[in-house]
Amino acid sequence: MRTATDQTLAIAPDFDERYQILIANTEALRREVYQVRCQVFCDELGYDMNRSQGCESDEYDDGSLHVLLRHRDGDKPIGCFRLVMPQACGNIWLPFDLYGVPHVDRTLFNWNTVNFGRSVEVSRLALSSSVRRCGQTDRSTGASSPFLATAMFYAVSSLVVSRGVENVFMVIEPRLGRLTSRFGIKLDQISRPFEYYGQRATFTTTGGRMGTESRQLKRPWRDLFEVVEKQLYAGLEAKQVQVA
């Protein structure tokens, strides 16, 4: 029988064996991303979003970097997120201009510290219900299955650092913002909770801080971060691409 220590140290190798996280750099892979979003946001959660032929997408997808999480058993897509780059033209800077920025408490955040041209918004973070329900005591899943959201945030951190991003923003459930801190990536909540597809709040951090925190991760989280990073850039030159 595995001890608690054995189970913890098994998280990274189990993730590597059971799951795959990759940059969706083809139309086929991006379609899988949009299908996960439709499944989670439209079918499972009932959100009124733009859907067509089993996909959920919007006008910001063309200017985004998409990441896909798959289960290796059948290459089943089970999760995704995107990094939205600053809009080169138009009336808004990043999508959360419309729903997150108005709620920011200016006593908690100084906009003068923001490099608007080197900022990103993390959004459309989705995990299918089949894996959201995984618990550490569920014998039918692996050691890494309860930590898939953590793995995706490690992918966010790696991409942010490798692309020279300075400011990171996201509008997420407050509990998810607290969860990331438990596993070494800290986010600052800069708004009170507000209603946007459920209770959400605006969070921020910086690329420099994410880089420092990722280097300071202890086992097994550092091991998981390294596995995620290895998978993310397998066969890609993505680490040389910078935010414009």
Secondary structure as UniProt FT lines:
FT   HELIX           4..9
FT   HELIX           11..18
FT   STRAND          19..23
FT   HELIX           27..37
FT   HELIX           38..44
FT   STRAND          51..52
FT   TURN            53..54
FT   STRAND          55..56
FT   TURN            59..60
FT   HELIX           61..63
FT   STRAND          64..71
FT   HELIX           73..75
FT   STRAND          76..84
FT   HELIX           95..97
FT   TURN            98..100
FT   HELIX           101..103
FT   TURN            106..108
FT   HELIX           111..113
FT   HELIX           116..118
FT   STRAND          119..127
FT   HELIX           129..132
FT   TURN            136..137
FT   TURN            139..140
FT   TURN            143..144
FT   HELIX           145..147
FT   HELIX           148..162
FT   TURN            163..164
FT   STRAND          167..172
FT   HELIX           174..182
FT   TURN            183..184
FT   STRAND          188..189
FT   STRAND          194..195
FT   STRAND          199..206
FT   HELIX           207..215
FT   TURN            219..220
FT   HELIX           221..232
FT   TURN            233..235
FT   HELIX           238..240
//
